[in-house]
C-alpha cells in the first residue's frame, strides 16, 4: 500500500534522503510516495508502479551507463528498456554499455534499486527520456528502495542539467 508523505517545503523531513534534501534546498515542489518494498521483486520500477497505482510509463528508472569511459545517468520509463546506442548519441559519445553496479553505487552514493537522479554523491551527466515531457509529473527513485518522488519533468531536467532525448524503447 502506498503512503503519501505530502509535499515537501522548507526543512528536512525525518528519514529524508539526499534526493529529497536536494529538492527541498532547490525549492522544488514534489511529493514523496512510500511503499513496502518486496526484496523478492524482480523489477524495482515495475514494483513501484504497481504499489503506487501509477501507469508504468510515468514511473522512471535511473540507470547508470558508461559512455566512452564516462559514467552517465539514463532516466527511462520502467515500461521499457534503455537504448544504449541512443544514449551514446544523446550524450555525444560513440559507445555505451551498462556501468558496473559497484561503480554506479560508489559514484552515486545510492544502492541499486534506489539510485535517484537527484542528490548524487558526484553529479553525473544525465539524459532523460523525452517521453517524460508528455506528463505533468513523473515518479523517480527518492534514493532508497520503497521510496519514490513525484515531480514535474521540467524540474527534474533543470535540477540535473539533463538532456532530453528519445533513449527508451518499448
N, C-alpha and C positions, 0 to 999 in steps of 0.2 A: 504494500500500500504506500502510495506516495504521500509525503508530507510537504506542505508548502511552508517554507520558513519566512516568507514575506520579503518585501522589498528592503534592500539594504541601503541605508543612507547614514552618513555620519560615521560613528565609531565602529570598531571591530566587534563582530558578534562572537560570542563564545563558540569555540570549535571552528573558527574561520580558517581558511586556507590561504596560501599566498595569492591564489587567483581571486578570492573574494576580497582580500585586503587590497589588491591592485585595483579592482573595480570600485571599491569604496573610496580609495585615495583619488581616483580619477573623477569621482562624482557621477559615475555612470549608473543609470537605472538598470537594475537587474533583479531577478527573483531566483532564490535557491530552492531546489527541489531535492529532497532526500528520499531514499527508498532503501529497503532491506536488500543488500547485495547477497546473491547466492554464489558462493565460491565454486559451485559445480557448473555455473552457467558457461556455455561455450563462447558466447559473444557478449562482451560488456555493453556495447552500444545497443544491440537489439534488446538486451535485458532492460536497459534504461528506458527505451521507447515503450516496451510492454508495461513496465512498472509505473511509468508516468502517464500512460494512456495517450501518448503523443505519436503521431504518424512518424515512421522511421525516416522519412525524407526531411523532417525538421530536426532530427537529432543527429548531431555531427560528431564523428570520432576524430581524435587527434592522433596522427601517425607521424613518426619521425623517420625520415629517409636521408640517405646520403646522396647528395647531388654533387658530382665531380669532387668528392672529398670534403664537402661542407655539409654539416647536419642542417636539415631543412624540415620545417613543420608543414604537414599537409592536413587540412581540415576538410573532411568529406562526409557526406551523408552515410549513416550506418546502413542504409538500404542498399548501398552499392559498394564498389571497390575503388581503390586508388589506381589511376592510370599513371604508371611510373614515367612513361615517355612524355605524357602531357605535363607532368610535374617538372621534369627536367627542362622542357621548353619554357614553361612559365617562370621558372627560376633562373633562366638564362644559361642553363647548362646543357650538356650533351647526354649525360647518362645518370640514371637514378636507380638506386636499389634501397631496400628497406635497411634501416640502420640496425646495428647490433643492439638488442634490447638493453643490455647493461650500459652501453654508452648513452642510449636515449634516457635512461633513468638517471644516470650520473649527471648528465648535462642539464636536464630539465629540473631535477630535484623532485620528480614525481615517480610513482611506481606504475608499471604497466597496468592498463585498465583504469588508471586515474590521472593520466597525463593531460594537463589542461594547456590550451594555447596561451593562457594568461598566467602571469606571475612566475614564469620560469626562472630558474637559478641563473641561466645565461640566455639572454634574448637571442632567439634564432630567427633566421629568415622564415617567413610564413606565407603560405599560399592557401587561400580559402576558395573552396569550390564555388563557382559563380551561381550555382543553383540556390545558394543561401539567400541571395537578393530577392527571391520570389516570395519570401516570408517576412512578416513584420517582426517576428522573433524566431530565434533558433535556440537549441539547447546544446551545450558543450560540457565537458567534464569540469567540475568545480575544483578538481585537484585531489580527489580521492574516490575510490570505488564506492558507489552508492550515493553520490552527490553530484548533481548537475546544476548548472547555472543557465538561466534563460535570459537572453539579451538580444537587442537589435543587431542584425548582421553588420550594419554600418559601424556600430560602436565596436564590435569585435575587430573589424578590419582596421579601424582607426587606432585602437589600443595596441594592436600587434604589428602595425605597419604592413598589413597583409596585402598581397597582390590578389585580385580576384581573377580566376581563370577556370575554364572547364577541365578540372583534373579528376573528376569522378566518373565512373562508368557503372551502368546497371549490371 
